[in-house]
């Protein structure tokens, strides 16, 4: 069976082909062309992708995104994404691709599926895929929630829970791992996740979450 990363890559590229370069995404200010260029730069020029996490270097990342779109065109970028990383980059290795890209490509696939005036509903994923995303959600969640003003617990129905952030006042996020991953990565409005806790804790959490 092909990996989750490989299946999400193929499905996302198919979706790019169908909707074209100007479709909306959940990434604020980005069209599908911007998102495809971001993924290309991230995989093929990791040194230039740091601007996504480091605001001071955002100009470098945006410049490389514009350059690759101008050089290859949207269809060319999508074709290269479909084939996978090339050149001197760790993303060429299958183990790295499976470890790093399963969540990345799933999230960005949903960024296209759930954007616009007629967002598509959550998909029913294979239990094994949900388990993989659960592992990623636990790891990423601790990092993403490290500055939350309240404690945060993530809980999957019938599958256990994990504390992502300690605190005397706590909220609990309940949903399938795929939906929790979307919520934790700043896409709560588009994710099928319930937030439980006292009113003050929930309000403080949502205010923090709006800054992600």
Backbone as CSV, one residue per row, in Angstrom:
resi,resn,N_x,N_y,N_z,CA_x,CA_y,CA_z,C_x,C_y,C_z
1,UNK,0.848,-1.200,0.000,0.000,0.000,0.000,0.878,1.243,0.000
2,UNK,0.543,2.195,-0.841,1.319,3.434,-0.876,1.140,4.209,0.418
3,UNK,2.118,5.058,0.729,2.091,5.819,1.972,1.029,6.906,1.936
4,UNK,0.654,7.367,3.123,-0.284,8.483,3.212,0.263,9.700,2.488
5,UNK,1.563,9.961,2.652,2.164,11.118,1.979,2.025,11.017,0.468
6,UNK,2.270,9.822,-0.079,2.183,9.643,-1.533,0.752,9.807,-2.016
7,UNK,-0.198,9.279,-1.257,-1.598,9.396,-1.661,-2.101,10.825,-1.560
8,UNK,-1.695,11.539,-0.522,-2.108,12.934,-0.390,-1.459,13.797,-1.465
9,UNK,-0.216,13.494,-1.818,0.455,14.237,-2.892,-0.317,14.081,-4.203
10,UNK,-0.653,12.835,-4.545,-1.357,12.588,-5.799,-2.733,13.258,-5.805
11,UNK,-3.460,13.134,-4.685,-4.801,13.707,-4.617,-4.764,15.236,-4.671
12,UNK,-3.799,15.837,-4.001,-3.686,17.298,-4.020,-3.333,17.781,-5.419
13,UNK,-2.408,17.104,-6.089,-2.050,17.518,-7.450,-3.225,17.344,-8.402
14,UNK,-3.992,16.275,-8.235,-5.206,16.110,-9.043,-6.169,17.276,-8.817
15,UNK,-6.288,17.684,-7.555,-7.188,18.788,-7.227,-6.669,20.097,-7.808
16,UNK,-5.367,20.334,-7.719,-4.781,21.518,-8.354,-5.131,21.547,-9.843
17,UNK,-4.998,20.392,-10.498,-5.305,20.328,-11.934,-6.765,20.694,-12.211
18,UNK,-7.651,20.254,-11.327,-9.082,20.504,-11.561,-9.465,21.956,-11.318
19,UNK,-8.947,22.557,-10.248,-9.430,23.898,-9.868,-8.624,25.021,-10.497
20,UNK,-7.397,24.734,-10.954,-6.597,25.764,-11.585,-5.845,26.643,-10.594
21,UNK,-5.143,27.664,-11.101,-4.235,28.457,-10.261,-4.883,29.538,-9.405
22,UNK,-6.147,29.871,-9.671,-6.745,31.030,-9.011,-7.782,30.676,-7.948
23,UNK,-7.882,29.412,-7.596,-8.869,28.994,-6.591,-8.423,29.433,-5.196
24,UNK,-9.391,29.664,-4.304,-9.042,30.090,-2.945,-8.483,28.934,-2.120
25,UNK,-7.800,29.269,-1.046,-7.318,28.278,-0.081,-7.583,28.818,1.320
26,UNK,-7.371,27.979,2.313,-7.503,28.418,3.697,-6.275,29.184,4.178
27,UNK,-5.217,29.213,3.367,-4.019,29.980,3.711,-4.271,31.436,3.330
28,UNK,-4.400,32.279,4.319,-4.829,33.658,4.086,-3.966,34.354,3.040
29,UNK,-4.629,34.887,2.013,-3.929,35.633,0.981,-3.347,34.795,-0.128
30,UNK,-3.447,33.468,-0.017,-2.852,32.592,-1.019,-3.910,31.953,-1.903
31,UNK,-3.656,31.948,-3.208,-4.432,31.145,-4.149,-3.781,29.774,-4.255
32,UNK,-4.383,28.912,-5.069,-3.790,27.604,-5.284,-2.418,27.704,-5.942
33,UNK,-2.206,28.717,-6.789,-0.880,28.904,-7.384,0.155,29.202,-6.302
34,UNK,-0.199,30.065,-5.355,0.717,30.379,-4.259,1.024,29.133,-3.427
35,UNK,-0.007,28.351,-3.153,0.179,27.157,-2.328,1.066,26.143,-3.043
36,UNK,0.828,25.944,-4.337,1.664,25.004,-5.091,3.114,25.477,-5.113
37,UNK,3.327,26.774,-5.285,4.691,27.303,-5.300,5.351,27.138,-3.938
38,UNK,4.591,27.362,-2.878,5.119,27.161,-1.531,5.597,25.724,-1.353
39,UNK,4.788,24.766,-1.766,5.163,23.361,-1.608,6.395,23.027,-2.439
40,UNK,6.488,23.586,-3.643,7.660,23.335,-4.478,8.923,23.878,-3.809
41,UNK,8.862,25.119,-3.322,10.034,25.726,-2.679,10.411,24.953,-1.420
42,UNK,9.416,24.578,-0.634,9.679,23.842,0.607,10.437,22.550,0.339
43,UNK,10.056,21.829,-0.702,10.684,20.541,-0.994,12.016,20.670,-1.725
44,UNK,12.107,21.594,-2.635,13.267,21.650,-3.518,14.305,22.687,-3.117
45,UNK,13.897,23.688,-2.358,14.815,24.721,-1.876,14.502,25.002,-0.404
46,UNK,14.706,24.012,0.472,14.326,24.191,1.884,14.928,25.434,2.518
47,UNK,16.107,25.806,2.073,16.760,27.000,2.613,15.946,28.261,2.349
48,UNK,15.151,28.242,1.286,14.365,29.426,0.924,12.980,29.422,1.541
49,UNK,12.607,28.307,2.183,11.256,28.198,2.744,11.168,28.682,4.180
50,UNK,12.287,29.096,4.751,12.295,29.467,6.165,11.443,30.694,6.444
51,UNK,11.143,31.473,5.416,10.335,32.674,5.613,8.934,32.393,6.091
52,UNK,8.459,31.156,5.921,7.137,30.793,6.426,7.127,30.856,7.948
53,UNK,8.243,30.486,8.567,8.330,30.474,10.034,9.062,31.685,10.600
54,UNK,9.887,32.340,9.780,10.690,33.480,10.242,10.255,34.720,9.459
55,UNK,9.430,35.579,10.059,8.892,36.733,9.327,9.949,37.597,8.653
56,UNK,11.113,37.723,9.278,12.154,38.570,8.705,12.645,38.058,7.357
57,UNK,12.437,36.763,7.087,12.888,36.164,5.832,11.726,35.868,4.881
58,UNK,10.559,36.398,5.196,9.386,36.143,4.350,9.610,36.620,2.921
59,UNK,10.334,37.714,2.755,10.586,38.236,1.425,11.359,37.262,0.555
60,UNK,12.315,36.545,1.157,13.087,35.557,0.415,12.180,34.440,-0.097
61,UNK,11.325,33.932,0.792,10.420,32.848,0.411,9.463,33.292,-0.682
62,UNK,8.891,34.465,-0.537,7.943,34.967,-1.532,8.624,35.190,-2.884
63,UNK,9.873,35.644,-2.844,10.611,35.859,-4.081,10.840,34.542,-4.819
64,UNK,11.213,33.495,-4.077,11.444,32.198,-4.713,10.134,31.611,-5.231
65,UNK,9.036,31.826,-4.514,7.736,31.353,-5.001,7.376,32.029,-6.314
66,UNK,7.557,33.326,-6.389,7.249,34.055,-7.631,8.152,33.580,-8.771
67,UNK,9.417,33.335,-8.448,10.373,32.917,-9.472,9.996,31.569,-10.073
68,UNK,9.658,30.614,-9.215,9.351,29.273,-9.740,8.048,29.288,-10.537
69,UNK,7.075,30.099,-10.119,5.836,30.197,-10.892,6.095,30.842,-12.260
70,UNK,6.953,31.837,-12.275,7.278,32.486,-13.553,8.039,31.525,-14.462
71,UNK,8.943,30.738,-13.895,9.793,29.850,-14.688,9.035,28.635,-15.202
72,UNK,8.233,28.015,-14.350,7.574,26.760,-14.706,6.112,26.923,-15.076
73,UNK,5.484,28.002,-14.616,4.039,28.121,-14.765,3.342,27.213,-13.760
74,UNK,2.064,27.482,-13.520,1.325,26.701,-12.522,1.326,25.211,-12.867
75,UNK,1.041,24.871,-14.113,0.985,23.461,-14.500,2.338,22.796,-14.331
76,UNK,3.392,23.508,-14.664,4.724,22.942,-14.493,5.063,22.692,-13.040
77,UNK,4.686,23.628,-12.182,4.920,23.446,-10.741,4.169,22.210,-10.235
78,UNK,2.907,22.080,-10.640,2.104,20.934,-10.198,2.705,19.629,-10.724
79,UNK,3.155,19.621,-11.971,3.766,18.413,-12.536,5.003,18.005,-11.737
80,UNK,5.819,18.978,-11.354,7.010,18.645,-10.572,6.642,18.199,-9.171
81,UNK,5.631,18.829,-8.588,5.167,18.383,-7.269,4.701,16.935,-7.323
82,UNK,4.026,16.589,-8.385,3.513,15.225,-8.518,4.664,14.211,-8.539
83,UNK,5.762,14.586,-9.160,6.910,13.671,-9.252,7.711,13.627,-7.967
84,UNK,7.606,14.632,-7.136,8.359,14.664,-5.890,9.601,15.513,-5.992
85,UNK,10.286,15.654,-4.872,11.447,16.536,-4.789,12.580,16.051,-5.691
86,UNK,13.392,17.013,-6.160,14.573,16.667,-6.936,15.727,17.528,-6.454
87,UNK,16.914,17.237,-6.907,18.062,18.009,-6.473,18.562,17.551,-5.112
88,UNK,19.393,18.376,-4.499,19.993,18.045,-3.203,19.054,18.522,-2.106
89,UNK,18.203,17.644,-1.653,17.211,17.963,-0.627,16.831,16.701,0.124
90,UNK,16.648,16.791,1.433,16.288,15.587,2.204,14.929,15.011,1.828
91,UNK,14.092,15.807,1.170,12.762,15.327,0.819,12.791,14.252,-0.266
92,UNK,13.947,14.016,-0.869,14.052,12.955,-1.865,14.009,11.566,-1.238
93,UNK,14.303,11.487,0.062,14.358,10.193,0.727,12.961,9.785,1.194
94,UNK,12.595,8.532,0.887,11.249,8.060,1.205,10.897,8.179,2.666
95,UNK,11.842,7.874,3.547,11.566,7.929,4.984,11.264,9.357,5.427
96,UNK,12.005,10.318,4.879,11.760,11.728,5.216,10.405,12.155,4.672
97,UNK,10.109,11.742,3.440,8.827,12.089,2.830,7.673,11.580,3.688
98,UNK,7.748,10.326,4.121,6.658,9.759,4.924,6.553,10.448,6.279
99,UNK,7.697,10.764,6.888,7.691,11.358,8.218,7.183,12.792,8.202
100,UNK,7.634,13.564,7.233,7.388,15.009,7.237,6.183,15.405,6.390
101,UNK,5.947,14.694,5.298,4.944,15.153,4.345,3.551,14.594,4.558
102,UNK,3.397,13.557,5.354,2.048,13.007,5.560,1.121,14.089,6.078
103,UNK,1.528,14.778,7.142,0.692,15.830,7.718,0.672,17.076,6.840
104,UNK,1.831,17.472,6.314,1.912,18.696,5.504,0.988,18.619,4.299
105,UNK,1.052,17.511,3.582,0.243,17.392,2.367,-1.232,17.180,2.688
106,UNK,-1.517,16.474,3.787,-2.917,16.350,4.200,-3.503,17.726,4.518
107,UNK,-2.787,18.504,5.314,-3.287,19.824,5.705,-3.522,20.703,4.476
108,UNK,-2.549,20.730,3.567,-2.704,21.612,2.413,-3.739,21.077,1.418
109,UNK,-3.922,19.770,1.371,-5.021,19.220,0.577,-6.349,19.766,1.103
110,UNK,-6.509,19.751,2.419,-7.736,20.277,3.016,-7.837,21.789,2.872
111,UNK,-6.697,22.475,2.805,-6.722,23.925,2.587,-7.429,24.278,1.284
112,UNK,-7.326,23.404,0.304,-8.018,23.630,-0.966,-9.442,23.079,-0.903
113,UNK,-9.614,21.882,-0.373,-10.934,21.249,-0.330,-11.955,22.089,0.440
114,UNK,-11.514,22.696,1.533,-12.459,23.349,2.441,-12.534,24.862,2.272
115,UNK,-11.925,25.381,1.234,-11.954,26.831,0.997,-13.103,27.202,0.071
116,UNK,-13.388,28.486,0.015,-14.372,28.991,-0.929,-15.800,28.956,-0.419
117,UNK,-16.724,29.224,-1.302,-18.133,29.336,-0.933,-18.812,27.988,-0.725
118,UNK,-18.232,26.924,-1.274,-18.817,25.594,-1.133,-17.762,24.603,-0.643
119,UNK,-17.346,24.771,0.611,-16.302,23.884,1.143,-16.772,22.434,1.192
120,UNK,-15.855,21.518,0.930,-16.181,20.102,0.972,-16.104,19.586,2.399
121,UNK,-16.891,18.569,2.734,-16.903,18.046,4.105,-15.661,17.222,4.411
122,UNK,-15.423,16.927,5.699,-14.286,16.074,6.056,-14.360,14.721,5.363
123,UNK,-13.185,14.184,5.057,-13.116,12.860,4.457,-13.100,11.782,5.543
124,UNK,-13.526,10.582,5.181,-13.420,9.416,6.056,-12.094,8.733,5.747
125,UNK,-11.139,8.865,6.661,-9.808,8.323,6.434,-9.673,6.922,7.009
126,UNK,-8.758,6.175,6.443,-8.431,4.843,6.943,-7.931,4.949,8.388
127,UNK,-8.290,3.993,9.264,-7.827,4.039,10.664,-6.312,4.162,10.795
128,UNK,-5.585,3.488,9.904,-4.130,3.596,9.968,-3.648,5.001,9.668
129,UNK,-4.312,5.682,8.734,-3.963,7.069,8.429,-4.295,7.975,9.608
130,UNK,-5.428,7.715,10.253,-5.779,8.499,11.437,-4.744,8.293,12.543
131,UNK,-4.261,7.080,12.706,-3.240,6.824,13.724,-1.964,7.611,13.431
132,UNK,-1.572,7.656,12.159,-0.367,8.407,11.798,-0.568,9.905,12.080
133,UNK,-1.732,10.417,11.729,-1.991,11.833,11.974,-2.129,12.136,13.456
134,UNK,-2.595,11.159,14.232,-2.664,11.320,15.690,-1.266,11.497,16.270
135,UNK,-0.322,10.701,15.800,1.061,10.841,16.273,1.603,12.227,15.947
136,UNK,1.307,12.689,14.746,1.783,14.012,14.345,1.087,15.110,15.130
137,UNK,-0.213,14.973,15.344,-0.959,15.986,16.093,-0.424,16.119,17.513
138,UNK,-0.080,15.002,18.137,0.475,15.061,19.493,1.813,15.782,19.504
139,UNK,2.657,15.498,18.514,3.976,16.118,18.467,3.876,17.603,18.114
140,UNK,3.161,17.915,17.026,3.029,19.307,16.608,2.237,20.125,17.610
141,UNK,1.229,19.480,18.219,0.363,20.194,19.142,1.114,20.759,20.331
142,UNK,2.064,20.015,20.836,2.846,20.519,21.980,3.610,21.780,21.595
143,UNK,4.150,21.801,20.402,4.890,22.978,19.941,3.945,24.144,19.668
144,UNK,2.846,23.865,18.962,1.930,24.936,18.568,1.178,25.529,19.751
145,UNK,0.946,24.726,20.791,0.196,25.197,21.950,1.086,25.681,23.089
146,UNK,2.387,25.787,22.856,3.310,26.095,23.947,3.068,27.472,24.555
147,UNK,2.424,28.376,23.828,2.168,29.720,24.344,0.698,29.946,24.673
148,UNK,-0.077,28.884,24.646,-1.497,29.024,24.976,-1.663,29.556,26.403
149,UNK,-2.582,30.493,26.615,-2.791,31.050,27.955,-3.514,30.076,28.886
150,UNK,-4.015,28.984,28.343,-4.699,27.969,29.167,-4.158,26.599,28.786
151,UNK,-4.389,25.618,29.665,-4.006,24.259,29.354,-4.824,23.721,28.191
152,UNK,-4.226,22.784,27.463,-4.901,22.218,26.284,-4.758,20.704,26.296
153,UNK,-5.886,20.023,26.151,-5.910,18.571,26.011,-6.552,18.238,24.676
154,UNK,-5.955,17.314,23.927,-6.545,16.825,22.674,-7.080,15.420,22.912
155,UNK,-8.276,15.165,22.424,-8.925,13.867,22.669,-9.557,13.346,21.384
156,UNK,-9.244,12.093,21.053,-9.876,11.474,19.889,-10.958,10.516,20.365
157,UNK,-12.111,10.496,19.716,-13.212,9.656,20.175,-12.803,8.181,20.260
158,UNK,-12.897,7.627,21.448,-12.595,6.222,21.645,-11.136,5.859,21.515
159,UNK,-10.249,6.867,21.463,-8.846,6.548,21.203,-7.845,7.219,22.099
160,UNK,-8.263,7.692,23.248,-7.320,8.276,24.176,-7.194,9.778,24.048
161,UNK,-6.365,10.345,24.915,-6.167,11.786,24.935,-4.716,12.086,25.282
162,UNK,-4.315,13.332,25.042,-2.966,13.760,25.353,-3.007,15.214,25.803
163,UNK,-2.228,15.525,26.848,-2.134,16.914,27.306,-1.043,17.599,26.500
164,UNK,-1.435,18.650,25.798,-0.507,19.378,24.947,0.108,20.573,25.658
165,UNK,-0.611,21.072,26.663,-0.143,22.243,27.394,-0.690,22.172,28.803
166,UNK,0.174,22.193,29.838,-0.334,22.167,31.206,-0.974,23.496,31.583
167,UNK,-1.840,23.450,32.573,-2.473,24.672,33.057,-3.576,24.350,34.035
168,UNK,-3.803,25.245,34.978,-4.861,25.019,35.958,-6.236,25.183,35.333
169,UNK,-6.337,26.046,34.342,-7.563,26.209,33.572,-7.322,25.583,32.206
170,UNK,-8.182,24.653,31.811,-7.895,23.820,30.640,-9.085,23.728,29.702
171,UNK,-8.787,23.671,28.408,-9.802,23.356,27.401,-9.469,21.993,26.814
172,UNK,-10.501,21.298,26.362,-10.327,20.004,25.712,-10.844,20.086,24.286
173,UNK,-9.991,19.708,23.341,-10.371,19.676,21.936,-10.709,18.236,21.574
174,UNK,-11.906,18.013,21.057,-12.371,16.658,20.751,-12.647,16.529,19.265
175,UNK,-12.039,15.523,18.650,-12.272,15.288,17.227,-11.377,14.173,16.724
176,UNK,-11.627,13.749,15.510,-10.742,12.773,14.889,-9.353,13.384,14.736
177,UNK,-8.304,12.549,14.734,-6.947,13.107,14.620,-6.754,14.051,13.437
178,UNK,-7.344,13.712,12.301,-7.222,14.580,11.129,-7.812,15.957,11.396
179,UNK,-8.940,15.994,12.095,-9.589,17.270,12.396,-8.834,18.023,13.490
180,UNK,-8.317,17.302,14.468,-7.505,17.939,15.506,-6.264,18.579,14.899
181,UNK,-5.640,17.874,13.955,-4.446,18.409,13.311,-4.760,19.720,12.590
182,UNK,-5.882,19.764,11.909,-6.273,21.004,11.237,-6.515,22.121,12.247
183,UNK,-7.216,21.799,13.323,-7.506,22.821,14.326,-6.229,23.332,14.983
184,UNK,-5.332,22.429,15.334,-4.104,22.819,16.005,-3.189,23.635,15.105
185,UNK,-3.319,23.450,13.804,-2.470,24.193,12.872,-3.108,25.510,12.430
186,UNK,-4.127,25.958,13.150,-4.707,27.270,12.890,-5.930,27.275,12.011
187,UNK,-6.545,26.088,11.809,-7.694,26.001,10.907,-8.947,25.539,11.658
188,UNK,-9.139,26.018,12.872,-10.217,25.531,13.720,-11.580,25.786,13.091
189,UNK,-11.767,26.933,12.452,-13.070,27.248,11.870,-13.473,26.254,10.787
190,UNK,-12.489,25.649,10.130,-12.780,24.696,9.064,-12.766,23.255,9.548
191,UNK,-12.371,23.034,10.791,-12.213,21.676,11.317,-13.438,21.254,12.120
192,UNK,-13.724,19.966,12.101,-14.838,19.404,12.861,-14.332,19.014,14.252
193,UNK,-14.177,20.028,15.095,-13.615,19.858,16.441,-14.486,20.596,17.438
194,UNK,-14.726,19.952,18.574,-15.475,20.572,19.667,-14.488,21.066,20.725
195,UNK,-14.694,22.283,21.213,-13.846,22.859,22.261,-14.660,22.937,23.545
196,UNK,-14.225,22.212,24.569,-14.929,22.172,25.847,-14.084,22.802,26.942
197,UNK,-14.761,23.433,27.902,-14.093,24.055,29.034,-14.985,25.141,29.591
198,UNK,-14.556,25.759,30.701,-15.392,26.840,31.212,-15.308,28.040,30.265
199,UNK,-16.282,28.925,30.374,-16.417,30.012,29.397,-15.160,30.857,29.287
200,UNK,-14.550,31.173,30.420,-13.356,32.022,30.398,-12.202,31.315,29.699
201,UNK,-12.002,30.039,30.020,-10.903,29.287,29.411,-11.099,29.170,27.902
202,UNK,-12.316,28.881,27.476,-12.587,28.751,26.045,-12.363,30.086,25.340
203,UNK,-12.834,31.187,25.940,-12.663,32.504,25.320,-11.180,32.857,25.188
204,UNK,-10.402,32.573,26.224,-8.969,32.875,26.174,-8.267,32.003,25.138
205,UNK,-8.671,30.748,25.066,-8.062,29.857,24.083,-8.387,30.305,22.665
206,UNK,-9.640,30.635,22.407,-10.033,31.034,21.062,-9.347,32.339,20.641
207,UNK,-9.167,33.252,21.594,-8.469,34.496,21.276,-7.018,34.208,20.905
208,UNK,-6.390,33.295,21.642,-5.008,32.898,21.317,-4.957,32.195,19.963
209,UNK,-5.907,31.281,19.768,-5.918,30.479,18.551,-6.083,31.353,17.308
210,UNK,-6.777,32.461,17.447,-6.982,33.364,16.303,-5.681,33.990,15.829
211,UNK,-4.632,33.943,16.663,-3.341,34.528,16.291,-2.435,33.531,15.589
212,UNK,-2.820,32.258,15.541,-1.929,31.233,14.953,-1.862,31.392,13.432
